[in-house]
């Protein structure tokens, strides 16, 4: 039932009429006036030209052949997948200190080797398609081209599955930054989705390439990717004892909530993995683990040892043995000429930064730089330099503003927070994943 008289724009009448399938199904409540429907001159002109210039059979065939070539070019071109993988690769490099697991290494191989090889081979095959179509431009009826497409389908589907889909399905990653982890999850999903779509489409021409079947396959690939959208999930970091790792991560999360601190300031992912592999049951053993300073061992050592002992009893396995002869290899006396190490030794004796600067005739900023180096190595706890309240404030700011500069952070945070404290916290974050601290 159409009330054209109630329409406030002619477009409403068009929309209403477009809903009707037959003239018999239309009931007009009011008369359709000249104001209800307008005639666009450009549309009318195009319609007249189309009637006067009907395409010939030859033009139709040429258009069909051009469309076939377009579809084949899109099929064997990896441009969109390369772009999305490049975005993900850049995102991981930009946040490499906050991401652990196999993802950074595997994605780098996919970006630099696997996808590069597929793209180069795809472009070569597209050139070959152009060459083959010179003699017979009808791709659907070109027997030689059909044979080449079938062989190419087998090659590309095998390599896409082996070098893209399988690695992405089995990749592992974790991050203490929930915002970053959510973004990362979406980007990995997108690359995985595009890889599977490309595999599905190329596999669909393994017997024959035809426009109708190919368009149907494209529609199915989109539907399939939407159906499988939520299947990809981050996979847990591999450890020798995954159940203990779960216990440790749950303990860390609970403690972080109690203290209002980010997870990594309790214990990094790498440290938890090391604990599950080493199974330490005494504090001397804990002190040999990278990322566990004396203060953290005093704070959390008993809890960690209890969890490890309970797990070993439950599984009836022997605990780990401290194989280092030193109680703490990393605390051995530094060489006299090592300026940063001398600062570290004095700081460990309880001397303040200002007093160290005066005693060594150096600026407090230089002393701070020395200490940052030891935070990066995991030999100095950031909590020994920054109180927990400030830690929480700085960490919260950087979670919301991961790419903020020191100047921006200083301006946004309390005046009580110094540049040195910002450096300490950022160094602590980097020490969690010691890849490149240049």
C-alpha positions as a LaTeX table, in Angstrom:
\begin{tabular}{lrrr}
\hline
Residue & $x$ (\AA) & $y$ (\AA) & $z$ (\AA) \\
\hline
Unk1 & 0.00 & 0.00 & 0.00 \\
Unk2 & 1.67 & 3.20 & $-1.20$ \\
Unk3 & 0.64 & 6.68 & $-0.01$ \\
Unk4 & 2.59 & 8.79 & $-2.50$ \\
Unk5 & 0.83 & 11.95 & $-1.34$ \\
Unk6 & 2.41 & 11.59 & 2.11 \\
Unk7 & 5.94 & 11.40 & 0.72 \\
Unk8 & 8.15 & 14.39 & 1.63 \\
Unk9 & 10.64 & 13.53 & $-1.14$ \\
Unk10 & 10.35 & 11.80 & $-4.50$ \\
Unk11 & 12.95 & 9.29 & $-3.36$ \\
Unk12 & 10.46 & 7.83 & $-0.89$ \\
Unk13 & 8.08 & 7.00 & $-3.73$ \\
Unk14 & 10.90 & 5.31 & $-5.66$ \\
Unk15 & 11.80 & 3.20 & $-2.62$ \\
Unk16 & 8.17 & 2.20 & $-2.06$ \\
Unk17 & 7.71 & 1.19 & $-5.71$ \\
Unk18 & 10.96 & $-0.80$ & $-5.66$ \\
Unk19 & 9.50 & $-3.05$ & $-2.96$ \\
Unk20 & 6.74 & $-4.23$ & $-5.31$ \\
Unk21 & 7.30 & $-7.29$ & $-7.48$ \\
Unk22 & 4.14 & $-7.11$ & $-9.64$ \\
Unk23 & 1.72 & $-4.40$ & $-10.72$ \\
Unk24 & $-1.12$ & $-6.50$ & $-9.31$ \\
Unk25 & 0.48 & $-6.28$ & $-5.88$ \\
Unk26 & 0.40 & $-2.47$ & $-5.75$ \\
Unk27 & $-2.37$ & $-0.58$ & $-3.95$ \\
Unk28 & $-2.21$ & 3.21 & $-4.33$ \\
Unk29 & $-3.73$ & 5.01 & $-1.36$ \\
Unk30 & $-3.33$ & 8.41 & $-3.06$ \\
Unk31 & $-2.72$ & 9.53 & $-6.61$ \\
Unk32 & 0.92 & 9.67 & $-7.77$ \\
Unk33 & 1.35 & 13.29 & $-8.86$ \\
Unk34 & 4.03 & 14.86 & $-11.04$ \\
Unk35 & 5.77 & 16.05 & $-7.86$ \\
Unk36 & 6.02 & 12.50 & $-6.51$ \\
Unk37 & 8.33 & 11.28 & $-9.29$ \\
Unk38 & 10.92 & 13.36 & $-11.12$ \\
Unk39 & 12.79 & 12.56 & $-14.29$ \\
Unk40 & 16.57 & 13.05 & $-14.24$ \\
Unk41 & 17.77 & 14.26 & $-17.64$ \\
Unk42 & 21.13 & 12.49 & $-17.40$ \\
Unk43 & 19.38 & 9.18 & $-16.68$ \\
Unk44 & 16.93 & 9.72 & $-19.54$ \\
Unk45 & 19.80 & 10.63 & $-21.88$ \\
Unk46 & 21.73 & 7.50 & $-20.95$ \\
Unk47 & 18.64 & 5.34 & $-21.52$ \\
Unk48 & 18.09 & 6.87 & $-24.98$ \\
Unk49 & 21.74 & 6.34 & $-25.93$ \\
Unk50 & 21.61 & 2.71 & $-24.82$ \\
Unk51 & 18.58 & 2.09 & $-27.02$ \\
Unk52 & 20.24 & 3.74 & $-30.01$ \\
Unk53 & 23.62 & 2.04 & $-29.45$ \\
Unk54 & 22.91 & $-1.55$ & $-28.52$ \\
Unk55 & 26.19 & $-3.48$ & $-27.98$ \\
Unk56 & 27.12 & $-5.90$ & $-30.74$ \\
Unk57 & 27.91 & $-9.57$ & $-30.21$ \\
Unk58 & 31.56 & $-8.76$ & $-30.87$ \\
Unk59 & 31.56 & $-6.02$ & $-28.19$ \\
Unk60 & 29.87 & $-8.41$ & $-25.78$ \\
Unk61 & 32.54 & $-11.05$ & $-26.41$ \\
Unk62 & 35.32 & $-8.49$ & $-25.94$ \\
Unk63 & 33.79 & $-7.32$ & $-22.66$ \\
Unk64 & 33.42 & $-10.92$ & $-21.52$ \\
Unk65 & 37.05 & $-11.71$ & $-22.35$ \\
Unk66 & 38.26 & $-8.56$ & $-20.58$ \\
Unk67 & 36.23 & $-9.55$ & $-17.51$ \\
Unk68 & 37.71 & $-13.06$ & $-17.57$ \\
Unk69 & 41.20 & $-11.57$ & $-17.59$ \\
Unk70 & 40.29 & $-9.23$ & $-14.72$ \\
Unk71 & 39.03 & $-12.15$ & $-12.62$ \\
Unk72 & 42.15 & $-14.24$ & $-13.29$ \\
Unk73 & 44.42 & $-11.30$ & $-12.48$ \\
Unk74 & 42.62 & $-10.73$ & $-9.16$ \\
Unk75 & 42.75 & $-14.46$ & $-8.43$ \\
Unk76 & 46.53 & $-14.79$ & $-8.70$ \\
Unk77 & 47.42 & $-11.36$ & $-7.35$ \\
Unk78 & 48.31 & $-11.20$ & $-3.64$ \\
Unk79 & 48.27 & $-7.41$ & $-3.23$ \\
Unk80 & 45.54 & $-7.19$ & $-0.55$ \\
Unk81 & 47.05 & $-10.02$ & 1.49 \\
Unk82 & 50.50 & $-8.44$ & 1.22 \\
Unk83 & 49.13 & $-5.09$ & 2.42 \\
Unk84 & 47.36 & $-6.56$ & 5.46 \\
Unk85 & 50.41 & $-8.65$ & 6.35 \\
Unk86 & 52.61 & $-5.56$ & 6.07 \\
Unk87 & 50.28 & $-3.66$ & 8.43 \\
Unk88 & 50.47 & $-6.53$ & 10.93 \\
Unk89 & 54.26 & $-6.81$ & 10.56 \\
Unk90 & 54.67 & $-3.07$ & 11.21 \\
Unk91 & 52.31 & $-3.23$ & 14.19 \\
Unk92 & 54.30 & $-6.09$ & 15.74 \\
Unk93 & 57.65 & $-4.35$ & 15.17 \\
Unk94 & 56.30 & $-1.15$ & 16.70 \\
Unk95 & 55.13 & $-3.03$ & 19.81 \\
Unk96 & 57.70 & $-5.85$ & 19.87 \\
Unk97 & 58.63 & $-5.25$ & 23.51 \\
Unk98 & 55.02 & $-5.87$ & 24.58 \\
Unk99 & 54.40 & $-9.08$ & 22.61 \\
Unk100 & 55.72 & $-12.52$ & 23.50 \\
Unk101 & 55.33 & $-15.89$ & 21.82 \\
Unk102 & 56.14 & $-17.18$ & 18.35 \\
Unk103 & 54.09 & $-14.57$ & 16.44 \\
Unk104 & 56.88 & $-11.99$ & 15.84 \\
Unk105 & 59.29 & $-14.57$ & 14.39 \\
Unk106 & 56.70 & $-16.43$ & 12.31 \\
Unk107 & 55.12 & $-13.25$ & 10.95 \\
Unk108 & 58.53 & $-11.92$ & 9.95 \\
Unk109 & 59.19 & $-15.10$ & 7.96 \\
Unk110 & 55.75 & $-14.89$ & 6.31 \\
Unk111 & 56.28 & $-11.22$ & 5.45 \\
Unk112 & 59.89 & $-11.45$ & 4.23 \\
Unk113 & 59.91 & $-14.89$ & 2.60 \\
Unk114 & 56.68 & $-16.87$ & 2.17 \\
Unk115 & 54.37 & $-14.13$ & 0.95 \\
Unk116 & 57.10 & $-12.47$ & $-1.08$ \\
Unk117 & 57.67 & $-15.72$ & $-3.00$ \\
Unk118 & 53.94 & $-16.22$ & $-3.56$ \\
Unk119 & 53.52 & $-12.65$ & $-4.78$ \\
Unk120 & 56.44 & $-12.87$ & $-7.22$ \\
Unk121 & 55.25 & $-16.22$ & $-8.60$ \\
Unk122 & 51.70 & $-14.90$ & $-8.90$ \\
Unk123 & 52.80 & $-11.86$ & $-10.92$ \\
Unk124 & 54.84 & $-14.09$ & $-13.25$ \\
Unk125 & 51.82 & $-16.32$ & $-13.81$ \\
Unk126 & 49.63 & $-13.29$ & $-14.57$ \\
Unk127 & 52.11 & $-12.29$ & $-17.30$ \\
Unk128 & 51.96 & $-15.84$ & $-18.64$ \\
Unk129 & 48.14 & $-15.65$ & $-18.74$ \\
Unk130 & 48.34 & $-12.44$ & $-20.81$ \\
Unk131 & 50.75 & $-14.14$ & $-23.21$ \\
Unk132 & 48.61 & $-17.29$ & $-23.61$ \\
Unk133 & 45.45 & $-15.24$ & $-24.27$ \\
Unk134 & 47.02 & $-13.50$ & $-27.28$ \\
Unk135 & 46.27 & $-16.52$ & $-29.48$ \\
Unk136 & 42.89 & $-17.35$ & $-27.98$ \\
Unk137 & 41.47 & $-14.54$ & $-25.79$ \\
Unk138 & 38.51 & $-16.60$ & $-24.54$ \\
Unk139 & 39.89 & $-17.96$ & $-21.26$ \\
Unk140 & 36.99 & $-20.33$ & $-20.66$ \\
Unk141 & 37.57 & $-22.05$ & $-24.03$ \\
Unk142 & 41.37 & $-21.91$ & $-24.09$ \\
Unk143 & 42.40 & $-25.52$ & $-23.39$ \\
Unk144 & 46.09 & $-24.74$ & $-22.86$ \\
Unk145 & 45.31 & $-21.94$ & $-20.39$ \\
Unk146 & 42.86 & $-24.16$ & $-18.52$ \\
Unk147 & 45.61 & $-26.75$ & $-18.11$ \\
Unk148 & 48.06 & $-24.13$ & $-16.82$ \\
Unk149 & 45.44 & $-22.79$ & $-14.37$ \\
Unk150 & 44.84 & $-26.28$ & $-12.99$ \\
Unk151 & 48.58 & $-26.78$ & $-12.38$ \\
Unk152 & 48.91 & $-23.31$ & $-10.87$ \\
Unk153 & 45.98 & $-24.06$ & $-8.57$ \\
Unk154 & 47.77 & $-27.09$ & $-7.14$ \\
Unk155 & 51.02 & $-25.17$ & $-6.65$ \\
Unk156 & 49.51 & $-22.11$ & $-4.98$ \\
Unk157 & 47.07 & $-23.95$ & $-2.71$ \\
Unk158 & 49.87 & $-26.18$ & $-1.40$ \\
Unk159 & 52.18 & $-23.25$ & $-0.68$ \\
Unk160 & 49.44 & $-21.06$ & 0.82 \\
Unk161 & 48.46 & $-23.87$ & 3.16 \\
Unk162 & 52.02 & $-24.79$ & 4.16 \\
Unk163 & 53.55 & $-21.31$ & 4.46 \\
Unk164 & 50.59 & $-19.16$ & 5.53 \\
Unk165 & 47.57 & $-21.01$ & 6.92 \\
Unk166 & 49.34 & $-23.69$ & 8.99 \\
Unk167 & 51.83 & $-21.28$ & 10.65 \\
Unk168 & 49.08 & $-18.75$ & 11.41 \\
Unk169 & 46.80 & $-21.45$ & 12.84 \\
Unk170 & 49.55 & $-22.56$ & 15.23 \\
Unk171 & 51.15 & $-19.24$ & 16.12 \\
Unk172 & 51.29 & $-18.19$ & 19.80 \\
Unk173 & 51.22 & $-14.74$ & 21.35 \\
Unk174 & 50.47 & $-12.94$ & 24.59 \\
Unk175 & 50.60 & $-9.38$ & 25.82 \\
Unk176 & 50.00 & $-7.71$ & 29.17 \\
Unk177 & 48.42 & $-4.75$ & 27.37 \\
Unk178 & 44.76 & $-5.68$ & 26.87 \\
Unk179 & 44.15 & $-2.92$ & 24.30 \\
Unk180 & 47.16 & $-3.98$ & 22.25 \\
Unk181 & 46.18 & $-7.64$ & 22.52 \\
Unk182 & 42.69 & $-6.88$ & 21.19 \\
Unk183 & 44.12 & $-4.94$ & 18.23 \\
Unk184 & 46.63 & $-7.69$ & 17.55 \\
Unk185 & 43.93 & $-10.37$ & 17.64 \\
Unk186 & 41.88 & $-8.52$ & 15.01 \\
Unk187 & 44.88 & $-7.98$ & 12.73 \\
Unk188 & 45.96 & $-11.63$ & 12.92 \\
Unk189 & 42.37 & $-12.68$ & 12.23 \\
Unk190 & 42.25 & $-10.50$ & 9.12 \\
Unk191 & 45.47 & $-11.94$ & 7.67 \\
Unk192 & 44.31 & $-15.46$ & 8.49 \\
Unk193 & 40.92 & $-14.79$ & 6.87 \\
Unk194 & 42.45 & $-13.41$ & 3.67 \\
Unk195 & 44.85 & $-16.37$ & 3.45 \\
Unk196 & 41.99 & $-18.86$ & 3.69 \\
Unk197 & 39.86 & $-16.92$ & 1.21 \\
Unk198 & 42.71 & $-16.91$ & $-1.30$ \\
Unk199 & 43.28 & $-20.63$ & $-0.76$ \\
Unk200 & 39.57 & $-21.38$ & $-1.24$ \\
Unk201 & 39.30 & $-19.33$ & $-4.44$ \\
Unk202 & 42.42 & $-20.74$ & $-6.10$ \\
Unk203 & 41.37 & $-24.25$ & $-5.11$ \\
Unk204 & 37.99 & $-23.67$ & $-6.82$ \\
Unk205 & 39.67 & $-23.52$ & $-10.27$ \\
Unk206 & 41.60 & $-26.78$ & $-9.88$ \\
Unk207 & 39.29 & $-28.47$ & $-12.43$ \\
Unk208 & 38.13 & $-25.58$ & $-14.61$ \\
Unk209 & 37.92 & $-21.79$ & $-14.67$ \\
Unk210 & 34.52 & $-20.35$ & $-15.61$ \\
Unk211 & 33.00 & $-16.98$ & $-14.77$ \\
Unk212 & 29.79 & $-18.32$ & $-13.21$ \\
Unk213 & 31.55 & $-20.92$ & $-11.03$ \\
Unk214 & 34.22 & $-18.43$ & $-10.00$ \\
Unk215 & 31.69 & $-15.78$ & $-8.93$ \\
Unk216 & 29.84 & $-18.43$ & $-6.95$ \\
Unk217 & 33.10 & $-19.44$ & $-5.26$ \\
Unk218 & 33.80 & $-15.79$ & $-4.37$ \\
Unk219 & 30.41 & $-15.51$ & $-2.68$ \\
Unk220 & 31.01 & $-18.77$ & $-0.81$ \\
Unk221 & 34.48 & $-17.66$ & 0.32 \\
Unk222 & 33.04 & $-14.52$ & 1.92 \\
Unk223 & 30.30 & $-16.52$ & 3.64 \\
Unk224 & 32.84 & $-19.09$ & 4.80 \\
Unk225 & 35.15 & $-16.43$ & 6.25 \\
Unk226 & 32.22 & $-14.82$ & 8.09 \\
Unk227 & 31.20 & $-18.21$ & 9.49 \\
Unk228 & 34.75 & $-18.96$ & 10.67 \\
Unk229 & 35.38 & $-15.42$ & 11.92 \\
Unk230 & 35.55 & $-16.27$ & 15.60 \\
Unk231 & 37.53 & $-19.50$ & 15.29 \\
Unk232 & 40.99 & $-17.95$ & 15.50 \\
Unk233 & 42.09 & $-17.35$ & 19.07 \\
Unk234 & 45.46 & $-16.54$ & 20.54 \\
Unk235 & 47.20 & $-19.73$ & 21.51 \\
Unk236 & 48.98 & $-20.12$ & 24.78 \\
Unk237 & 52.73 & $-19.88$ & 25.11 \\
Unk238 & 54.24 & $-23.38$ & 24.94 \\
Unk239 & 55.86 & $-24.59$ & 28.16 \\
Unk240 & 57.00 & $-27.90$ & 29.62 \\
Unk241 & 54.28 & $-27.69$ & 32.27 \\
Unk242 & 51.23 & $-25.78$ & 30.92 \\
Unk243 & 49.09 & $-26.48$ & 34.01 \\
Unk244 & 51.66 & $-24.84$ & 36.27 \\
Unk245 & 51.86 & $-21.94$ & 33.82 \\
Unk246 & 48.07 & $-21.50$ & 34.14 \\
Unk247 & 48.37 & $-21.51$ & 37.94 \\
Unk248 & 51.14 & $-18.90$ & 37.83 \\
Unk249 & 49.27 & $-16.62$ & 35.41 \\
Unk250 & 46.12 & $-16.81$ & 37.55 \\
Unk251 & 48.18 & $-15.94$ & 40.65 \\
Unk252 & 49.83 & $-13.03$ & 38.82 \\
Unk253 & 46.50 & $-11.67$ & 37.60 \\
Unk254 & 44.97 & $-11.88$ & 41.08 \\
Unk255 & 47.97 & $-10.17$ & 42.70 \\
Unk256 & 48.06 & $-7.44$ & 40.03 \\
Unk257 & 44.40 & $-6.63$ & 40.71 \\
Unk258 & 45.01 & $-6.51$ & 44.46 \\
Unk259 & 47.97 & $-4.16$ & 44.09 \\
Unk260 & 46.45 & $-2.18$ & 41.19 \\
Unk261 & 49.56 & $-2.86$ & 39.10 \\
Unk262 & 50.04 & $-4.09$ & 35.52 \\
Unk263 & 50.74 & $-7.82$ & 35.23 \\
Unk264 & 54.31 & $-7.42$ & 34.01 \\
Unk265 & 55.35 & $-5.59$ & 37.19 \\
Unk266 & 54.46 & $-8.71$ & 39.16 \\
Unk267 & 56.13 & $-11.13$ & 36.72 \\
Unk268 & 56.69 & $-11.16$ & 32.97 \\
Unk269 & 55.45 & $-13.89$ & 30.62 \\
Unk270 & 59.04 & $-14.92$ & 30.01 \\
Unk271 & 59.67 & $-15.28$ & 33.73 \\
Unk272 & 56.57 & $-17.46$ & 34.22 \\
Unk273 & 57.68 & $-19.70$ & 31.35 \\
Unk274 & 61.16 & $-19.95$ & 32.89 \\
Unk275 & 59.67 & $-20.92$ & 36.26 \\
Unk276 & 57.57 & $-23.68$ & 34.66 \\
Unk277 & 60.64 & $-25.02$ & 32.88 \\
Unk278 & 63.09 & $-24.71$ & 35.81 \\
Unk279 & 60.71 & $-25.73$ & 38.66 \\
Unk280 & 62.65 & $-23.84$ & 41.38 \\
Unk281 & 61.85 & $-24.68$ & 45.03 \\
Unk282 & 64.33 & $-22.46$ & 46.88 \\
Unk283 & 65.10 & $-18.75$ & 46.82 \\
Unk284 & 68.70 & $-19.20$ & 45.71 \\
Unk285 & 67.39 & $-20.91$ & 42.58 \\
Unk286 & 64.84 & $-18.12$ & 42.04 \\
Unk287 & 67.63 & $-15.53$ & 42.23 \\
Unk288 & 69.31 & $-17.11$ & 39.21 \\
Unk289 & 66.25 & $-16.56$ & 37.00 \\
Unk290 & 66.37 & $-13.49$ & 34.72 \\
Unk291 & 63.76 & $-10.92$ & 35.72 \\
Unk292 & 63.70 & $-11.83$ & 39.43 \\
Unk293 & 65.55 & $-9.32$ & 41.58 \\
Unk294 & 66.19 & $-9.67$ & 45.30 \\
Unk295 & 63.19 & $-7.51$ & 46.17 \\
Unk296 & 60.78 & $-9.56$ & 44.05 \\
Unk297 & 62.10 & $-12.78$ & 45.51 \\
Unk298 & 61.47 & $-11.36$ & 49.00 \\
Unk299 & 57.95 & $-10.29$ & 47.96 \\
Unk300 & 56.80 & $-13.26$ & 45.89 \\
Unk301 & 59.37 & $-16.03$ & 46.40 \\
Unk302 & 57.42 & $-18.02$ & 49.01 \\
Unk303 & 54.24 & $-17.96$ & 46.93 \\
Unk304 & 56.07 & $-19.12$ & 43.79 \\
Unk305 & 57.90 & $-21.90$ & 45.64 \\
Unk306 & 54.62 & $-23.13$ & 47.18 \\
Unk307 & 52.93 & $-23.32$ & 43.76 \\
Unk308 & 55.89 & $-25.19$ & 42.26 \\
Unk309 & 56.08 & $-27.65$ & 45.18 \\
Unk310 & 52.33 & $-28.32$ & 45.04 \\
Unk311 & 52.54 & $-28.96$ & 41.30 \\
Unk312 & 55.51 & $-31.32$ & 41.63 \\
Unk313 & 53.72 & $-33.32$ & 44.35 \\
Unk314 & 50.52 & $-33.46$ & 42.30 \\
Unk315 & 52.33 & $-34.70$ & 39.19 \\
Unk316 & 54.81 & $-36.82$ & 41.16 \\
Unk317 & 57.81 & $-35.26$ & 39.43 \\
Unk318 & 61.13 & $-34.07$ & 40.88 \\
Unk319 & 61.66 & $-30.31$ & 41.29 \\
Unk320 & 64.35 & $-28.42$ & 39.41 \\
Unk321 & 67.98 & $-28.26$ & 40.47 \\
Unk322 & 70.01 & $-25.04$ & 40.59 \\
Unk323 & 72.90 & $-25.80$ & 38.25 \\
Unk324 & 74.71 & $-22.47$ & 38.82 \\
Unk325 & 77.61 & $-22.54$ & 41.25 \\
Unk326 & 77.03 & $-18.90$ & 42.12 \\
Unk327 & 73.96 & $-18.04$ & 44.09 \\
Unk328 & 73.41 & $-15.20$ & 41.69 \\
Unk329 & 75.64 & $-15.11$ & 38.63 \\
Unk330 & 74.52 & $-11.68$ & 37.65 \\
Unk331 & 75.65 & $-10.06$ & 40.90 \\
Unk332 & 79.33 & $-10.89$ & 40.50 \\
Unk333 & 81.64 & $-7.97$ & 41.08 \\
Unk334 & 82.00 & $-5.75$ & 38.02 \\
Unk335 & 85.27 & $-4.60$ & 36.53 \\
Unk336 & 86.66 & $-1.43$ & 38.04 \\
Unk337 & 86.47 & 0.43 & 34.73 \\
Unk338 & 82.76 & $-0.28$ & 34.18 \\
Unk339 & 81.15 & 3.04 & 35.12 \\
Unk340 & 77.54 & 1.85 & 35.01 \\
Unk341 & 78.40 & $-1.23$ & 37.07 \\
Unk342 & 80.09 & 0.92 & 39.71 \\
Unk343 & 76.89 & 2.95 & 39.97 \\
Unk344 & 74.92 & $-0.28$ & 40.34 \\
Unk345 & 77.16 & $-1.54$ & 43.15 \\
Unk346 & 76.82 & 1.74 & 45.07 \\
Unk347 & 73.05 & 1.74 & 44.59 \\
Unk348 & 72.89 & $-1.83$ & 45.91 \\
Unk349 & 74.65 & $-0.63$ & 49.05 \\
Unk350 & 71.70 & 1.66 & 49.72 \\
Unk351 & 73.30 & 4.92 & 48.57 \\
Unk352 & 70.85 & 7.38 & 46.98 \\
Unk353 & 71.12 & 8.58 & 43.38 \\
Unk354 & 72.05 & 12.11 & 44.49 \\
Unk355 & 74.78 & 10.81 & 46.81 \\
Unk356 & 76.17 & 8.53 & 44.08 \\
Unk357 & 76.26 & 11.48 & 41.66 \\
Unk358 & 78.23 & 13.60 & 44.15 \\
Unk359 & 80.60 & 10.77 & 45.08 \\
Unk360 & 81.36 & 9.91 & 41.45 \\
Unk361 & 81.36 & 13.51 & 40.20 \\
Unk362 & 78.58 & 12.72 & 37.70 \\
Unk363 & 75.17 & 14.25 & 37.07 \\
Unk364 & 72.04 & 12.57 & 38.52 \\
Unk365 & 70.82 & 12.11 & 34.93 \\
Unk366 & 73.90 & 10.02 & 34.10 \\
Unk367 & 73.34 & 7.90 & 37.21 \\
Unk368 & 69.73 & 7.38 & 36.13 \\
Unk369 & 70.90 & 6.24 & 32.69 \\
Unk370 & 73.22 & 3.72 & 34.36 \\
Unk371 & 70.33 & 2.30 & 36.38 \\
Unk372 & 68.06 & 2.11 & 33.32 \\
Unk373 & 70.62 & $-0.23$ & 31.74 \\
Unk374 & 70.34 & $-2.61$ & 34.69 \\
Unk375 & 66.53 & $-2.50$ & 34.60 \\
Unk376 & 66.70 & $-3.50$ & 30.94 \\
Unk377 & 68.92 & $-6.45$ & 31.86 \\
Unk378 & 66.40 & $-7.53$ & 34.49 \\
Unk379 & 68.95 & $-7.07$ & 37.28 \\
Unk380 & 67.22 & $-4.14$ & 38.93 \\
Unk381 & 63.59 & $-3.99$ & 40.00 \\
Unk382 & 61.72 & $-0.87$ & 38.92 \\
Unk383 & 59.89 & $-0.92$ & 42.27 \\
Unk384 & 63.20 & $-0.02$ & 43.91 \\
Unk385 & 63.15 & 3.30 & 42.03 \\
Unk386 & 59.46 & 4.14 & 41.55 \\
Unk387 & 56.73 & 3.72 & 44.16 \\
Unk388 & 53.69 & 1.58 & 43.32 \\
Unk389 & 51.23 & 4.48 & 43.06 \\
Unk390 & 53.33 & 6.24 & 40.43 \\
Unk391 & 53.94 & 2.94 & 38.63 \\
Unk392 & 50.21 & 2.41 & 38.29 \\
Unk393 & 49.66 & 5.96 & 36.99 \\
Unk394 & 52.43 & 5.73 & 34.39 \\
Unk395 & 51.41 & 2.26 & 33.22 \\
Unk396 & 47.76 & 3.27 & 32.87 \\
Unk397 & 48.75 & 6.31 & 30.81 \\
Unk398 & 50.90 & 4.26 & 28.42 \\
Unk399 & 48.20 & 1.60 & 28.03 \\
Unk400 & 45.87 & 4.34 & 26.77 \\
Unk401 & 48.63 & 6.17 & 24.85 \\
Unk402 & 51.13 & 3.49 & 23.74 \\
Unk403 & 52.95 & 5.73 & 21.25 \\
Unk404 & 53.15 & 8.84 & 23.45 \\
Unk405 & 56.51 & 10.58 & 23.78 \\
Unk406 & 58.17 & 11.25 & 27.14 \\
Unk407 & 57.31 & 14.93 & 26.80 \\
Unk408 & 53.63 & 14.15 & 26.23 \\
Unk409 & 53.58 & 11.71 & 29.14 \\
Unk410 & 55.27 & 14.21 & 31.46 \\
Unk411 & 52.76 & 16.92 & 30.51 \\
Unk412 & 49.78 & 14.63 & 31.04 \\
Unk413 & 50.86 & 13.09 & 34.35 \\
Unk414 & 51.39 & 14.52 & 37.81 \\
Unk415 & 54.17 & 17.06 & 38.38 \\
Unk416 & 55.52 & 14.67 & 41.03 \\
Unk417 & 56.52 & 12.20 & 38.29 \\
Unk418 & 59.97 & 12.88 & 36.84 \\
Unk419 & 61.42 & 12.10 & 33.44 \\
Unk420 & 63.74 & 9.62 & 35.12 \\
Unk421 & 60.78 & 7.73 & 36.59 \\
Unk422 & 59.19 & 7.56 & 33.14 \\
Unk423 & 62.46 & 6.13 & 31.79 \\
Unk424 & 62.57 & 3.54 & 34.59 \\
Unk425 & 59.03 & 2.29 & 33.91 \\
Unk426 & 59.53 & 2.11 & 30.15 \\
Unk427 & 62.79 & 0.23 & 30.69 \\
Unk428 & 61.00 & $-2.23$ & 32.98 \\
Unk429 & 58.44 & $-2.86$ & 30.26 \\
Unk430 & 61.18 & $-3.45$ & 27.69 \\
Unk431 & 63.08 & $-5.80$ & 30.00 \\
Unk432 & 60.12 & $-8.17$ & 29.83 \\
Unk433 & 60.98 & $-9.07$ & 26.22 \\
Unk434 & 64.71 & $-8.33$ & 25.65 \\
Unk435 & 64.81 & $-8.17$ & 21.85 \\
Unk436 & 66.43 & $-4.87$ & 20.93 \\
Unk437 & 66.86 & $-2.04$ & 23.41 \\
Unk438 & 68.90 & 0.29 & 21.21 \\
\hline
\end{tabular}
